[in-house]
Amino acid sequence: MDHSSKTTLKTLSSKLGFSETTISRVLNGKAEKYRISKKTADIIIQSAKDLNFTPNILARGLRLKKTHTLGLVIPDISNPFFASIARSVEREARKFGYSIILCDTEENTNIEIKSVQLLRGRNMEGLVVAPVGQTASHLEDVYNAGLPIVIIDRCFPNKNLPYVTSDNYQGAYEAISYLIDNGHRRIACIQGLENTSPNNDRIRGYKDALLNNHIPYVKSIIVGDSFGELNGYTEAKILLKKKDRPTAIFAFSNLISLGALKAIEEENLSVPEDISIVAFDDQPYFDHLATPMSSVAQQHNEIGQIATKIIFKQIKSKTSSVAEGVLIPTKLIKRASVKRIQQSIYHEKELA
């Protein structure tokens, strides 16, 4: 028999002589509930296999208003941080019998807005979104419309939106304290996108660690404007050319740290002999660099798991509630990229 044309419920019904309703009930595992005999069920199941019958899940979802699908919106799938979270969200969703549709916004707010609109139009039952910038109105619209949504990797403090993010303040504070404990006083900071919650919290942690150790922070060595590799490379190049160059760099992302390492190598300097470096967001390959890199580890799996569980909690409750926020602790990983130096070689005028 030629199976090149798509087999439908109508095709099966015509071939077998059973109603479309009976066939649908059998194929959805409800034969026993509706007292359909085992013989009939076996015939229907075998025929469906023989004819390569594939149910139209989308049509069924539209009919039942349940697609068993979540939308996941992230800024950059090539970034190991977001790739790891995406894998965690998909793994957790699978436990609930759900699939994922992924949108990569390429660090572009306009693409993010269009992606959210697209997913809403395809009747996703919930959205997990890692926002790019400071814009949140399109995300508020989703939440206020009653569609389950969770923001990951950052939050909007003045918005009623559920979120799951790392404790960025804690991570930055511990990283800078570690550098200070190793004698560093002139610590440069290559930040990400300004006025986003992760960046703001890391800046606060950086400044508080300095001030609590009676070290004034120097505005001119707080640099950068994105979480990308090019930002790390460009800013590190400039920092390393300074006459009173920093003794350490705190990079606000794994990609920034890679850009900084490239700049350090091009300047014929070495880590940690000439300059120390700590990155925010640990990655497996940090252990395998020529000089293993110290870093602030985020709990990628936990972020994805908790965000997905919050989504399903919203789906189950079917009611709007006060948005919950979850901060996940970070962990400082100490490796060989930080050198212990003598504090006495620094003078106050070098910090001015």
PABATOR-11045 format. One record per residue: residue in one letter; y, z, x of N, C-alpha, C, O in turn. Coordinates in steps of 0.001 Angstrom, whole numbers, plus 500000, padded with zeros to 6 digits. Layout:
// residues N
AYZXYZXYZXYZX/...
END
This chain:
// residues 352
M498795500000500846500000500000500000501245500000500874501280500658501914/D502255499269500455503515499212501209504359500418500861504785500585499718/H504602501277501878505391502489501661506798502332502210507498503326502405/S507232501085502467508530500881503095509674501336502200510706501788502698/S509502501221500859510534501702499944510360503202499762509245503717499854/K511433503889499510511396505347499422510646505807498180510902505345497068/T509709506734498401508963507304497293509790508380496613510336509260497279/T509886508317495297510663509286494529509749510050493587508565509739493459/L510318511056492928509556511783491906509104510832490810508001510952490276/K509981509880490482509656508909489434508458508055489839507597507743489017/T508414507674491146507291506888491661505991507669491533504981507145491065/L506030508927491952504835509780491867504395509964490426503205509917490115/S505359510173489557505046510387488140504355509162487553503373509282486820/S504882507976487885504315506730487371502904506512487903502020506061487176/K502702506836489178501396506614489813500340507598489314499192507218489084/L500731508863489148499754509915488857499617510229487374498598510768486942/G500637509897486597500564510192485171500994511595484807500833512018483662/F501550512338485787502092513671485511503607513569485371504235512662485918/S504177514510484633505633514494484460506334514842485775505764515497486647/E507576514389485894508361514707487083508548516211487227508589516731488342/T508661516911486104508838518373486136507608519042486727507720519946487555/T506422518588486292505180519173486814505056518925488313504715519832489073/I505335517695488735505252517355490160506233518192490969505891518698492038/S507447518338490459508470519120491158508043520567491306508231521172492362/R507464521126490244507017522522490296505905522719491316505890523716492038/V504996521793491377503907521893492350504449521817493777504088522631494627/L505317520835494038505828520622495391506775521728495836507049521874497027/N507274522507494881508126523653495217507350524964495225507938526045495237/G505997524857495219505158526043495325505124526911494083504874528114494171/K505375526308492914505445527090491672504323526736490698504439526984489498/A503253526166491207502132525759490349501524526951489619501273526894488415/E501291528021490357500670529201489756501572529823488705501103530245487647/K502852529880488992503814530473488052503790529748486718503887530373485662/Y503660528429486769503688527637485535502284527244485066502126526348484237/R501271527923485605499876527778485170499383526333485269498713525815484376/I499745525707486393499257524365486664497962524501487452497916525216488453/S496914523821487009495596524006487617495589523621489091496386522807489555/K494656524243489803494540523965491245494150522514491469494599521892492432/K493316521969490587492895520581490730494093519641490636494233518716491436/T494961519890489640496160519060489450497098519204490650497641518224491160/A497270520451491082498166520708492216497667519997493467498458519405494201/D496354520050493716495786519399494907496005517891494867496320517276495885/I495836517302493689496029515849493545497477515481493856497737514520494581/I498414516247493307499840515965493500500229516119494969500919515263495523/I499788517210495601500135517477497001499570516393497917500265515913498812/Q498313516004497697497685514988498533498377513630498357498605512913499331/S498705513289497112499370512005496848500761511977497490501189510952498022/A501453513108497434502781513186498050502684512944499556503535512275500142/K501641513492500171501427513277501606501097511813501886501642511209502809/D500202511254501081499779509867501292500948508897501169501000507888501873/L501877509200500285503006508308500031504247508690500839505326508130500650/N504064509670501757505188510118502609506403510525501774507542510174502081/F506124511262500727507217511692499842508077512740500537507561513741501034/T509380512513500570510338513468501121511337513826500034512074512956499570/P511380515091499616512308515466498536513753515287498968514089515489500135/N514588514917498047516023514777498304516654516160498238517060516627497174/I516727516810499411517203518185499469518655518272499045519051519219498366/L519458517282499445520870517316499084521061517247497577521843518004497002/A520326516317496935520460516189495482519997517463494784520615517922493823/R518900518023495284518401519264494696519402520393494893519608521213494000/G520026520430496077521028521454496351522222521340495434522731522346494940/L522673520116495204523814519913494311523465520343492894524297520900492178/R522217520076492497521780520424491144521710521938490966522104522472489929/L521201522622491996521029524074491911522206524851492484522244526079492412/K523176524119493058524338524718493719523916525595494896524588526569495237/K522772525223495518522304525916496715521766524858497676520783524181497375/T522413524720498829521985523718499814521180524318500958520617523589501775/H521124525643501018520443526335502119520927525809503475520144525585504397/T522227525625503555522832525104504775524121525857505081524918526131504183/L524319526188506355525556526816506818526303525844507718525690525032508411/G527620525930507705528435525145508623528826525998509824529191527164509671/L528749525420511008529136526114512231530188525272512943529939524118513291/V531363525858513156532484525136513762532838525823515085533216526994515102/I532712525086516189533004525658517503533919524719518290533960523520518016/P534655525263519268535628524449520008535032523489521030535608522432521290/D533876523843521621533383523026522730531905523325522973531565524346523571/I531035522441522511529593522669522643529144522603524095528078523117524432/S529953521968524979529582521885526395529840523203527124529344523403528233/N530611524100526512530850525423527101529612526287526857529238526511525706/P528977526769527914527747527555527748527919528752526806526967529148526133/F529114529326526754529367530465525871529143530069524414528428530759523687/F529745528970523989529609528546522600528237527950522316527713528095521211/A527651527282523307526305526739523129525308527866522871524411527735522038/S525473528970523592524580530118523422524745530753522047523761531121521405/I525989530880521599526246531443520267525680530532519187525097531009518214/A525850529207519354525342528248518372523826528379518234523291528349517125/R523144528523519359521693528676519326521299529963518588520326529986517834/S522066531022518818521780532295518170521999532216516658521199532743515884/V523084531556516241523359531402514807522246530598514139521761530962513068/E521845529499514788520800528657514201519475529410514104518767529304513103/R519146530168515144517889530926515147517879531954514018516875532116513324/E519008532649513839519096533675512802519064533047511412518420533574510505/A519761531919511244519789531241509938518392530763509548518018530792508376/R517631530324510546516284529828510283515403530912509675514519530619508870/K515642532158510059514865533269509499515048533375507994514160533839507280/F516206532940507524516509532998506096516194531673505393516493531508504210/G515588530733506124515257529449505539516436528503505441516427527576504632/Y517452528732506260518663527907506225518748527005507455518201527315508514/S519448525883507289519736524966508382521221525039508731522015525641508010/I521577524413509853522957524445510349523504523027510490522808522135510976/I524738522823510070525477521604510409526586522022511371527427522859511044/L526573521422512564527494521810513632528653520829513756528452519614513735/C529858521358513886531045520543514160531693521041515452531948522236515605/D531956520119516377532645520417517631534089519955517484534346518768517280/T535032520890517586536434520548517330537194520079518573538371519726518487/E536523520077519723537137519609520969538456520326521269539406519717521760/E538499521618520970539681522449521240540933521911520522542049522046521024/N540734521308519353541828520690518616541915521302517218540965521221516440/T543057521914516905543217522590515615543129521613514450542561521953513412/N543673520417514594543616519430513509542180519025513203541809518869512040/I541371518853514253539959518526514042539252519704513378538371519517512538/E539644520913513760539056522115513148539333522148511644538429522394510846/I540570521901511269540948521915509842540152520855509077539640521122507989/K540051519652509652539305518574508994537814518904508918537153518565507937/S537290519559509940535870519938509950535569520940508848534556520835508157/V536454521910508692536276522911507632536326522237506259535528522561505380/Q537248521315506077537344520580504809536076519766504559535568519721503438/L535573519125505610534353518326505503533171519176505061532417518792504167/L533018520327505694531883521198505385531981521776503976530973521915503283/R533190522108503562533383522575502179532987521481501191532376521754500157/G533340520250501520533020519126500641531533518853500557531069518227499604/R530778519316501548529330519105501553528578520328501036527371520464501239/N529296521199500377528688522352499698527902523278500617526817523739500263/M528457523551501808527853524579502645527907525916501899528844526188501149/E526902526726502119526892528032501451527640529094502247527846530208501763/G528041528754503457528808529682504271529268528979505535528685527975505945/L530318529511506153530858528932507385530978529994508466531429531110508208/V530571529637509678530810530445510869531765529632511739531436528523512159/V532944530184512008533985529409512681534508530147513911534873531321513838/A534539529440515041535211529937516239536534529184516328536554528054516816/P537630529771515876538904529047515800539451528668517170539186529328518175/V540219527589517178540804527094518420542091527834518757542245528353519863/G543015527881517801544337528413518098544752529577517228543956530468516931/Q546005529559516825546579530679516079546633530425514573547031531308513813/T546236529225514131546336528856512725545150529408511938543997529235512333/A545447530079510809544368530694510028544435530383508544543539530781507800/S545472529681508087545643529478506644544459528732506027544046529050504912/H543907527739506741542766526986506195541519527863506105540650527624505267/L541432528869506961540294529793506924540473530817505811539509531199505148/E541707531257505612542009532150504484541697531471503164541176532107502247/D542008530188503057541731529444501823540248529479501492539864529625500332/V539411529342502533537962529384502344537535530748501807536789530831500831/Y538008531810502444537622533171502054538119533508500656537392534092499852/N539372533132500370539952533434499061539293532642497941539333533045496778/A538676531494498302537973530694497303536577531238497018535873530730496146/G536181532271497754534881532893497518533746532313498336532592532693498143/L534052531391499253533005530837500115532810531767501312533770532042502031/P531602532252501540531344533152502676531787532536504000531495531374504282/I532488533319504800532973532848506093533066534013507065533392535133506672/V532782533749508323532940534742509388533597534050510578533213532944510959/I534589534714511155535264534215512347534597534847513563534350536053513583/I534307534038514572533693534581515787534570534295516997535365533355516998/D534412535123518028535078535010519323536531535461519289537110535726520342/R537126535553518125538500536050518025538745536549516617537878536443515750/C539914537086516394540254537559515057541739537304514818542491536984515739/F542135537452513574543540537339513189543920538691512594543652538945511419/P544544539564513393544781540959512991545488541130511650545244542113510951/N546352540201511281547110540352510038546518539569508876547163539405507841/K545285539082509047544645538293508001543391539002507498542716539704508251/N543093538812506226541912539419505624540715538489505816540263537831504879/L540212538451507054539091537577507386538028538363508160538358539065509116/P536762538253507762535693538930508517535570538305509911535745537097510067/Y535270539127510920535151538591512272534139539370513092533841540532512815/V533618538696514112532754539320515111533244538824516468533266537618516718/T533631539738517334534159539347518638533828540402519684533499541541519354/S533921540011520933533704540960522027534884541918522130535989541615521681/D534633543071522723535715544015523001536426543530524267536149543987525376/N537342542601524064538014541945525185538873542909525997538979542781527217/Y539483543870525318540303544864526016539446545670526988539793545821528159/Q538340546177526497537435546980527326536951546188528536536942546693529658/G536545544933528295536016544110529377537039543869530470536726543967531657/A538268543553530068539322543302531054539692544577531805539891544554533019/Y539780545674531087540160546950531712539142547332532792539520547752533886/E537863547186532480536820547550533444536817546610534648536582547048535775/A537077545324534418537095544361535521538229544664536499538023544646537712/I539420544940535978540565545230536845540391546582537542540750546734538710/S539849547545536833539592548853537446538625548722538616538773549391539639/Y537639547855538452536665547603539516537342547006540746537053547406541874/L538246546044540527538981545448541643539872546487542329539957546526543557/I540529547321541533541390548368542092540568549359542918540987549785543994/D539395549717542398538514550648543126538085550076544474537728550816545391/N538125548745544582537767548099545846538988547774546709538911546972547639/G540115548412546383541286548310547236542296547241546874543326547124547538/H542034546464545846542935545369545495544137545883544703544012546725543814/R545298545350545057546532545729544361547252544500543806547866544554542740/R547168543400544543547815542159544075546741541282543425546100540462544083/I546566541477542125545488540826541379546084539794540422546785540142539472/A545797538531540686546299537466539811545415537352538573544227537674538595/C546027536890537510545322536744536252545512535312535763546638534901535485/I544416534542535654544494533195535088544016533295533647542820533404533374/Q544978533256532735544683533495531326544291532213530604544322531119531169/G543916532384529320543575531249528473544741530893527560545903530954527962/L544414530522526328545446530130525374546227531359524924545661532306524377/E547527531327525160548367532472524833548434532704523318548275531785522515/N548678533977522966548853534393521571547602534210520715547687534113519490/T546444534164521368545175534264520643544637535662520900544953536268521924/S543835536177519992543404537571520111542603537863521387542836538903522003/P541657536985521823540953537302523068541911537382524252541808538282525086/N542843536431524318543780536408525429544692537629525412544904538275526438/N545226537936524234546129539084524118545436540383524518546015541213525220/D544185540556524065543460541792524373543101541883525851543115542972526426/R542783540757526463542470540771527897543718541044528727543653541732529746/I544843540511528294546110540803528974546424542298528871546857542907529849/R546211542887527698546474544330527525545574545147528443546023546105529073/G544305544765528516543382545487529391543780545367530850543709546336531605/Y544196544179531240544660543909532613545865544785532954545886545459533984/K546862544763532076548091545520532335547845547026532335548354547739533200/D547062547513531362546830548960531264546059549483532466546328550586532943/A545101548703532962544344549140534140545271549263535342545141550204536125/L546202548331535501547167548418536594548088549628536429548257550425537352/L548673549748535250549642550819535010549009552199535102549630553134535606/N547784552332534621547099553630534692546718554009536115546365555156536390/N546791553037537012546557553311538433547861553241539228547859553135540455/H548982553304538490550325553332539092550622552080539914551276552140540956/I550124550944539419550371549666540071551177548794539104550681548443538033/P552406548442539465553183547583538566552570546188538498552118545653539510/Y552557545604537307552041544247537215553164543260537519554332543501537213/V552778542150538124553740541140538563553621539930537640552597539248537613/K554674539684536896554638538631535885554328537262536481553674536444535835/S554784537006537689554625535677538297553181535337538635552863534170538864/I552301536332538671550897536024538958550022536188537716548800536283537825/I550645536221536540549933536058535273550205534623534837551297534320534356/V549234533748534999549462532310534826548396531705533912547416532358533554/G548613530435533542547601529705532781547952529510531323548815530196530778/D547250528536530682547562528228529291546372527719528475546547527294527333/S545155527759529051543984527342528275542737527940528905542773528425530036/F541627527902528160540384528477528658539533527450529421538375527721529739/G540104526276529714539349525201530345539322525241531861540066525988532496/E538451524424532424538249524376533875539481523857534605539833524368535668/L540140522844534041541318522264534692542420523297534866543109523316535886/N542585524155533864543581525229533956543274526141535140544176526508535894/G542011526507535305541608527367536421541868526714537759542331527360538700/Y541566525424537840541768524688539085543254524597539440543658524916540559/T544058524159538472545491523950538715546204525242539103546951525285540080/E545960526292538321546656527557538566546204528213539862547011528812540574/A544913528102540168544425528678541429545039527954542622545374528583543626/K545188526639542516545824525856543583547215526406543892547588526585545052/I547969526669542830549343527157542999549343528575543572550116528883544479/L548478529430543041548411530817543505548054530892544992548603531706545734/L547130530033545407546650530080546787547676529563547787547549529798548989/K548693528860547293549753528344548164550862529377548392551712529202549265/K550842530452547601551888531469547731551814532153549090550737532393549635/K552997532459549617553067533140550904552376534500550829551650534894551741/D552615535209549723551963536511549509550869536344548461550890536975547405/R549915535474548784548895535132547794548096536362547374547961537312548146/P547569536344546155546779537481545651545523537692546503545028536773547157/T545035538909546473543766539183547144542592539016546195541437538976546619/A542902538918544891541844538777543892542366537981542701543559537998542399/I541446537283542029541752536535540810540847537033539693539637537178539872/F541448537290538544540676537599537342540783536389536426541858536099535901/A539665535678536230539625534463535410539175534821533997538185535529533807/F539917534321533010539673534720531626538508533989530955538221534254529788/S537832533081531655536645532433531087535766531915532204536197531810533353/N534522531589531857533604531047532857534107529705533382533952529403534566/L534711528896532501535210527589532924536426527728533846536555526997534828/I537312528669533522538465528923534401537980529316535792538529528866536797/S536958530148535845536456530601537149535885529444537962536030529420539184/L535236528482537298534693527328538019535812526476538597535722525999539728/G536874526287537806538029525551538317538652526253539507539046525608540478/A538743527580539434539317528364540530538458528247541791538987528134542897/L537145528274541625536252528140542782536434526791543476536400526708544704/K536627525745542687536863524419543275538147524414544102538187523863545202/A539193525034543559540472525101544278540339525908545564540881525525546601/I539623527016545497539426527869546681538708527100547779539073527194548951/E537683526337547400536933525553548381537819524476549006537778524253550216/E538622523810548171539497522751548691540554523284549657541022522559550535/E540921524539549493541906525158550381541259525760551626541905526449552415/N539953525476551778539188525962552937539193527487553035539224528064554122/L539161528109551874539052529565551802537657529908551286536956529061550733/S537277531154551475535943531551551021536015532802550162536920533626550291/V535024532916549276534854534096548423533704534902548994532635534336549223/P533870536202549237535063537007548964535922537278550199536877538052550131/E535588536644551326536279536983552572537785536784552471538561537626552923/D538196535660551872539630535369551772540221535784550423541387536168550338/I539421535704549394539897536091548066538704536482547201537653535841547238/S538887537547546419537840538001545503538076537389544130539193536982543809/I537017537327543318537157536752541977536193537420541002535043537707541334/V536686537657539799535871538176538694536132537284537491537282536946537211/A535079536898536775535213536034535604534905536793534328534067537695534316/F535587536425533257535230536953531943534213535997531334534456534794531233/D533094536535530937531953535838530331530935535458531392531102534478532118/D529887536248531463528825536022532437527973534818532035527778534554530849/Q527470534095533034526574532969532806525396533067533768525553533580534876/P524205532580533367523021532679534233523233532067535614522708532574536605/Y524008530968535684524171530299536973525060531078537938525102530753539124/F525772532098537458526606532902538362525770533552539456526254533767540567/D524534533860539146523627534460540127523251533472541228522848533877542319/H523382532190540947522879531169541865523990530447542631523717529496543364/L525226530887542469526316530324543251526163530742544710525452531699545015/A526830530026545606526759530371547033527117531834547244526478532542548023/T528168532280546525528492533703546455528371534113544992529240533772544189/P527317534833544627527149535237543231528411535918542685529011536765543347/M528800535531541465530095535949540939530016537177540035529194537242539122/S530881538141540307531032539295539425531644538826538114532453537898538096/S531259539464537023531733538969535736531646540033534648530984541060534792/V532343539740533553532267540557532348531306539850531395531592538743530938/A530185540467531096529170539838530251529450540105528778529679541242528365/Q529427539031528000529527539156526555528127539024525958527266538354526528/Q527905539658524822526593539626524186526529538452523213526726538615522009/H526251537269523754526255536039522957525315536124521761525701535812520635/N524077536550522015523081536599520948523506537536519824523360537220518643/E524028538682520208524442539664519202525601539138518357525647539364517148/I526539538436518999527663537866518249527145536907517176527550536981516016/G526242536004517578525687535041516632524858535692515543524971535328514373/Q524025536654515920523153537317514950523955538097513913523717537983512711/I524904538886514395525680539725513476526539538866512559526653539155511368/A527146537809513102527962536915512280527121536295511167527556536225510018/T525919535848511514525054535212510519524596536216509467524505535877508287/K524309537444509882523906538464508912525043538810507955524805539069506775/I526273538817508457527426539071507586527563537946506565527885538195505404/I527318536706506996527362535565506073526360535770504937526697535605503765/F525127536131505293524095536290504265524356537504503379523954537530502216/K525021538491503928525428539632503109526424539181502047526359539605500893/Q527358538301502463528332537761501507527645536871500473527951536944499283/I526716536031500932525999535138500012525244535946498961525239535594497782/K524607537029499396523805537856498482524665538613497492524314538728496318/S525805539136497966526644539969497093527407539142496068527660539602494955/K527775537907496448528521537010495567529826537622495074530339537232494025/T530360538570495817531625539191495428532537539300496633532072539487497758/S533828539183496401534801539343497481534961540819497793534959541658496892/S535097541126499047535276542523499443536252542565500611536678541531501124/V536595543779501019537480543921502168536767543357503395535628543730503677/A537422542475504112536809541824505267536459542840506339537262543713506669/E535259542721506875534833543639507928534986542991509297534816541782509452/G535310543817510284535444543338511645534502544085512566534352545301512447/V533872543380513475532905543991514382533292543667515825533454542502516187/L533437544706516638533704544558518069532411544817518833531787545866518670/I532010543861519664530780544003520447531137544418521874531945543748522517/P530556545503522383530871545955523756530505544909524803529590544108524609/T531229544930525908530929544058527044530321544890528166530281546118528094/K529850544206529201529263544905530346529730544244531636529675543021531769/L530189545052532583530633544542533873529421544328534782528646545252535029/I529269543090535277528186542751536203528782542625537607529609541748537860/K528363543497538509528912543516539874528023542696540802526831542962540959/R528654541679541416527928540849542367528733540757543671529527541644543985/A528516539671544424529063539614545792530462539013545891530979538859546998/S531088538670544770532366537954544848533580538872544995534716538398545015/V533347540171545098534447541133545271534280541848546605533249542463546877/K535327541751547435535314542387548745536085543694548705537137543782548072/R535570544693549371536291545966549501537291545825550646536916545470551763/I538566546105550366539607545951551388540343547266551601540250548186550788/Q541069547339552702541825548539553016543141548533552249543920547585552354/Q543388549581551484544613549670550698545850549770551579546923549319551177/S545730550343552759546890550647553584547619549411554096548751549515554569/I546983548239554008547629547041554531548682546497553577549411545567553922/Y548769547079552355549738546594551380550971547454551372550894548670551548/H552098546834551169553362547523551082553966547306549717553703546287549079/E554758548229549266555336548139547938556150546868547756556188546312546658/K556809546395548826557636545195548670556790543975548336557294543018547749/E555483543994548709554621542865548402554289542803546916553886541758546406/L554461543938546221554162543998544795555381543697543942555274543561542723/A556532543594544578557773543392543815557937541954543368558926541619542717/
END
